[in-house]
C-alpha cells in the first residue's frame, strides 16, 4: 500500500487544532494553539477569525516537522469547526467584524419576534430545526439593527471552517451542515429558502454555494502556501461541523450509536438512518451519505468546571477536585445545580436561563458544590435522552470523549445518572481526526467510511452503579421541577 498523508484542522472555541495522519491508521503529528473568546456583554460570544488563520499558519510547520514529511506529500486537507458561527466578509474577502459564535445569546428579542411571525411546524419541516438563539437569521437581523455601517458592506456570510477554506483556496462555499444549522436552508429543495431570507431581510447574494462534506472545493493557492508552509495545489474538501466530525471519528456510524462529549460545551449525538424532526434538538447530516445525527448542544458544561476552578480552587488540579468530591454521596447531600451559565440551547432553548444552585446548607462545603456541578451537567444529558425517547430514539451503544472523559469521577457520575455503560475512546483527537478522514474520502485515499475503525481504540467501559442511578433519577426529577418553577423568574434577572 502506498502511504498517503492527510491534514485535518479543527477551529474550536478554545483552541485551533491540527492533525496529520497516514492512511494506515497512524496519527503522525498533532498540535494546537489557543483561541480567544470575547464576551463584552452578558450573553455575547465572539472570536477573531484572523486569529484562527494565524493559528493555522503557525501549526502547519510544527506538524510537518513532527511527522517528518514535506508539504508536497500531503494528499488532502479538510477543516472542521464550530457551527453555525457567523462571519461577515466584504467583496474583497475582508472580515468586517468579529465572528458571532454559535452559543452567543444576544438575540432574545429577535428570536421571539420571528417565532411570533412564523408557524413553528412549518419552520421545523422546512429546515429541520426551530428558530433559536443559534439560528443565523436572527443574528443577521440584530446586526442590521445595531451595526448598519457594517452590514452595508457585506458580500459573503461564512462559517468558521468555511472561512479557513476560503483562506486556503480563495473560493466561497459553505458545507451543508452549516447551511442546515443556519435555519435558512430548505431540506426538501436543498437550496437557500427564499421565504426565510426575505423574512430576515437578507440579500440572497450573501449566501454561498453549498457543498457536501467530502466534495473538493478547491486547492491551496500560492498565497496560502506562502503564508502557511503548505504546498500549492493540495486539494481541499468542504470539511465538517466539528461535532459531526468528532462523532464520526469516535465510531458513531450505525443506527442507535450515541456519543456524549464531555467538553467545554456538552454535546450528545445520536445516529439514525431515518430523517426525523424534533424542535427541541438539532438535526445534522452525518458524514456518511444517507445517515443523520440528532443532536443536542448545551451552552456550557466543562466551561462551568473551569469557571469553578479558576474562581474558587485556583491552586488545585482537576484530579484533586475529583478526589475531594468522589467520597461524597450521590446527590451531594441534597444539592442540585442547573448548568445554565450561558443560558441554554437544547433541549430547553432558553437563552435567559441562569446557572442555579439549590439546597445549600451550612453543612455543605466547596466539594459538594463541585460534585453538584458534575451531577447537574449529567442531569442535563438525561434531559436530552428523555426527549430522544419520546421520539423512539434509544441508544444501543454509548461512547464518551473529550477532556472530561479523563475525569474518573465525571464519567462515572455520567454513567450512573444515565444508567448506561460508557465506552471511553482512547486518546481521541476529536474533530481534527474526522476532518482528516473526510479529506481522505474526498481525495479517494479511503474507499470506505468503515476505515475509520483503524484509528479508534476503546480503553475502558464505565459500568453504571444502579444503586446510585436510583438516587440520581429522583434528583433529576427535582432538577426539572426547579427549572419549571424558575423559568418565569429568569427574565427578571436579565436586562434583555
C-alpha positions, -999 to 999 in steps of 0.1 A, spaced: 0 0 0 12 34 -9 14 56 22 -6 89 19 -8 117 43 -38 138 52 -42 171 72 -71 178 94 -78 212 111 -103 220 137 -114 255 145 -126 251 181 -140 275 207 -109 274 229 -82 260 205 -73 256 169 -61 220 165 -43 203 137 -35 166 130 -15 147 104 -25 111 97 -14 85 72 -39 61 55 -28 31 76 -43 41 110 -15 62 124 -16 97 138 18 112 129 15 147 144 -8 169 164 -6 204 178 -28 232 189 -29 269 196 -53 288 219 -82 308 206 -97 338 224 -133 341 233 -146 377 238 -177 384 258 -181 422 260 -216 420 273 -237 393 291 -246 366 267 -222 377 240 -197 353 225 -173 364 197 -139 355 183 -114 369 158 -112 348 126 -78 363 118 -65 346 150 -78 312 137 -59 318 104 -27 328 122 -30 296 143 -33 276 111 -2 293 97 17 286 129 6 250 132 14 237 97 52 239 101 50 223 136 30 194 124 52 188 93 83 188 115 67 164 140 57 140 112 90 143 93 74 149 60 74 176 33 43 196 25 42 182 -10 34 148 5 1 159 18 -27 144 -4 -56 163 10 -69 188 36 -102 193 54 -113 217 81 -139 213 108 -152 240 131 -179 255 153 -213 257 137 -232 279 128 -207 306 136 -214 338 116 -186 356 98 -193 387 77 -170 395 48 -169 423 22 -165 419 -15 -127 418 -11 -129 390 14 -120 411 44 -137 402 77 -159 431 88 -163 423 125 -155 395 149 -175 363 145 -207 358 163 -204 324 179 -230 296 179 -236 300 216 -240 338 215 -272 347 233 -278 383 223 -307 377 200 -335 370 225 -358 398 212 -352 388 176 -358 351 182 -391 359 199 -401 383 171 -395 358 143 -412 330 163 -443 352 165 -442 358 128 -439 321 117 -456 287 122 -431 266 142 -443 234 124 -436 249 90 -402 261 101 -393 227 116 -404 208 84 -386 232 61 -353 235 80 -351 206 104 -348 229 135 -367 255 153 -358 292 154 -334 295 184 -306 317 196 -283 296 174 -302 304 142 -283 327 117 -313 348 106 -320 365 140 -283 373 143 -282 389 109 -313 409 119 -296 420 151 -266 432 131 -287 452 107 -304 469 136 -273 476 156 -244 477 131 -258 491 99 -225 505 89 -210 470 89 -239 454 71 -239 479 42 -206 464 31 -215 427 35 -209 405 4 -205 370 19 -216 351 50 -194 321 60 -190 297 89 -158 291 109 -144 263 88 -157 277 56 -137 309 63 -105 288 67 -114 270 34 -117 304 18 -83 315 31 -68 283 17 -85 282 -17 -99 317 -24 -133 301 -30 -166 309 -12 -185 278 -2 -203 266 29 -205 230 39 -240 216 41 -242 212 79 -235 250 83 -263 255 58 -287 231 77 -280 245 111 -283 281 99 -321 277 98 -321 292 63 -317 260 42 -347 241 28 -342 204 33 -366 195 5 -353 217 -22 -316 216 -9 -315 253 -16 -315 285 5 -351 292 13 -362 324 -4 -391 330 20 -369 327 51 -342 350 36 -370 375 29 -383 371 64 -349 382 78 -344 408 50 -313 390 39 -299 395 4 -297 361 -13 -264 371 -29 -248 369 6 -254 332 7 -226 309 -8 -230 277 -27 -235 246 -5 -212 216 -7 -213 181 9 -186 173 34 -163 153 11 -166 175 -20 -134 191 -33 -139 228 -32 -105 240 -45 -68 237 -40 -43 256 -19 -34 288 -36 1 302 -40 -6 330 -14 -20 305 11 10 282 5 34 311 12 16 320 45 12 285 58 41 264 45 17 241 27 23 232 -10 4 249 -37 -23 227 -54 -32 204 -24 -69 195 -27 -92 210 0 -125 194 7 -156 211 22 -150 196 57 -174 193 85 -191 208 115 -169 200 145 -194 179 164 -202 158 133 -166 151 126 -160 143 163 -189 118 165 -178 100 133 -141 98 144 -154 82 177 -171 54 157 -207 68 158 -219 55 124 -247 29 130 -283 33 139 -285 37 177 -249 48 183 -247 76 208 -218 99 216 -215 120 248 -188 147 246 -176 160 280 -161 192 267 -164 229 273 -199 227 259 -218 194 263 -227 176 231 -249 145 227 -253 129 193 -275 100 181 -271 83 147 -301 73 127 -308 61 92 -342 78 91 -348 115 88 -367 128 119 -376 162 134 -377 174 170 -380 211 177 -360 208 209 -330 193 193 -308 199 162 -306 179 131 -275 174 110 -263 154 81 -240 126 90 -206 124 72 -219 91 57 -244 100 30 -279 89 38 -275 90 76 -284 117 101 -273 129 135 -299 140 160 -281 161 185 -282 184 214 -257 210 225 -255 225 259 -242 260 260 -219 253 289 -207 221 307 -169 218 311 -167 255 310 -185 256 343 -159 233 358 -132 256 345 -151 286 359 -153 269 393 -116 260 394 -104 294 383 -125 313 408 -127 290 438 -99 265 436 -71 281 415 -43 262 433 -59 227 428 -55 204 399 -87 189 384 -78 154 396 -75 168 431 -110 183 428 -122 148 417 -106 131 446 -120 155 471 -156 152 458 -158 115 450 -161 104 487 -193 124 489 -226 105 484 -245 107 452 -267 137 452 -242 159 470 -262 157 502 -293 173 486 -275 199 465 -288 204 429 -273 226 402 -288 237 369 -259 243 345 -273 272 325 -244 296 330 -247 308 294 -284 304 291 -292 271 275 -295 257 240 -310 223 238 -334 210 248 -350 240 266 -337 266 241 -338 294 267 -311 320 264 -324 337 296 -320 306 318 -293 310 346 -270 288 365 -288 278 397 -277 261 429 -305 249 452 -303 232 486 -273 249 502 -269 244 540 -241 252 564 -231 216 563 -221 219 526 -186 228 515 -169 235 483 -165 198 474 -203 194 475 -206 223 450 -180 208 427 -198 174 427 -231 191 422 -217 207 391 -208 173 376 -242 159 386 -261 189 372 -244 186 338 -253 149 338 -289 157 346 -289 179 315 -277 150 294 -305 129 309 -330 156 298 -318 151 262 -322 113 264 -358 118 277 -366 140 246 -350 114 223 -370 86 240 -402 105 232 -392 101 195 -382 64 199 -345 72 196 -329 48 220 -292 43 224 -277 9 217 -241 18 222 -227 49 241 -192 63 237 -177 92 256 -149 116 245 -133 149 252 -114 162 282 -140 152 307 -136 116 297 -102 118 316 -120 125 348 -128 93 366 -155 110 387 -172 129 359 -176 99 336 -187 76 365 -214 102 375 -225 104 339 -228 66 336 -247 65 370 -271 93 361 -279 78 327 -279 42 338 -258 33 307 -223 18 302 -199 43 286 -172 32 262 -142 56 265 -124 63 233 -87 62 240 -66 92 230 -94 106 209 -81 136 189 -117 147 182 -129 167 152 -95 171 136 -93 133 130 -128 133 115 -117 162 92 -85 144 81 -106 113 73 -131 133 53 -101 147 33 -92 111 26 -127 102 13 -128 133 -8 -95 125 -25 -103 88 -27 -74 78 -4 -100 59 15 -126 37 -2 -149 31 27 -162 50 57 -156 19 78 -119 25 75 -122 50 104 -121 20 127 -83 18 121 -79 49 142 -103 40 171 -95 22 203 -117 17 234 -96 20 266 -123 11 291 -160 6 297 -175 25 327 -204 5 341 -232 23 359 -239 18 396 -277 12 396 -280 20 433 -266 55 426 -288 56 394 -319 53 416 -308 82 437 -300 103 407 -333 96 389 -351 111 419 -329 142 420 -331 145 382 -368 150 386 -361 176 412 -338 194 388 -366 195 362 -391 208 388 -366 236 398 -363 247 362 -401 247 356 -407 268 388 -379 293 380 -385 297 342 -407 327 347 -382 342 371 -351 341 349 -361 370 326 -364 393 357 -326 387 362 -318 398 327 -315 433 312 -328 419 279 
